[in-house]
Amino acid sequence: MSKATIFVALALALALLVYRCTTPAATLRCRIVIEVDTPGGLKIGSSVMELVLKRPFIVPMPGGNGSESGGGFQLFGEAPFVNLGNQVLFMKYSSKDSRPEAEYVITDGLKMFARRRATAEDSNEAVFRELNRTKPLGEVAPTDFPVFATFADVTNPHSDTEFQAKSFQEHLGKGYAIKRITVQVVGKDVPLTSALTARFPALANKETRLSLSRK
């Protein structure tokens, strides 16, 4: 084998490695809509976010499994918020102890694992292709609701109070409750929402667990 042939083979291998490390296996854009019952009527907020299916590592870690082997889901974009009138309610990516995680709002709302079991190819990539083709609308079960937060001062990212949907009345007052959360798959040409950055720039950073950008 000539040196030129070896060089080309190494270059192709390197290109494949870079491609796998820098591109997801599949992506899914979804509009998450949160409907909140309040004493003043129904309030609604929404955001278009992107769920990314990450590629598994080419060479798994010795003895590794789960996240140690790569793969898995990650959610990007700005989480939705709802203007309640006297305050603003934000959906978070995760609580301070990292649970529950917001990507499960999409995976559970669209019944992705049930769809995978029903797909002949039995792969997440196949499910993503089907969802991008059919663009279904799904409703999130209350058991899969994410964590929420309000901020005493929206210019201070450290002034948040976190709580679960079941504790709405305790934190927001009598008459407040989640009516429903829906997930609608949209086209890849639909832009990710940027309302959080525009209205609450101090909160639009990953430390608040309200947004996460994909480089």
Number of C-alpha atoms within 10 A of each C-alpha: 5 6 8 9 10 11 11 11 12 12 12 12 12 12 12 12 13 11 11 16 14 12 13 15 16 17 20 20 27 25 21 24 20 23 17 22 16 19 11 10 11 14 16 18 19 21 22 23 27 25 20 22 20 19 18 18 15 11 8 12 12 8 7 10 10 9 12 13 17 17 16 14 18 17 25 20 22 28 26 25 23 18 13 20 10 7 14 14 20 23 25 24 27 19 20 12 6 11 12 18 17 24 20 21 25 27 18 19 21 22 15 17 15 12 18 17 13 11 14 9 11 13 13 20 15 16 21 20 14 14 20 18 12 10 18 14 16 18 18 22 13 14 10 17 22 23 21 22 22 19 18 14 12 17 12 13 18 13 13 16 11 17 17 14 17 13 14 17 13 10 16 17 12 11 13 21 19 17 14 16 23 20 26 20 23 22 13 13 7 12 14 17 17 16 16 21 14 10 11 13 13 15 20 23 16 12 11 21 21 24 23 19 12 9 4
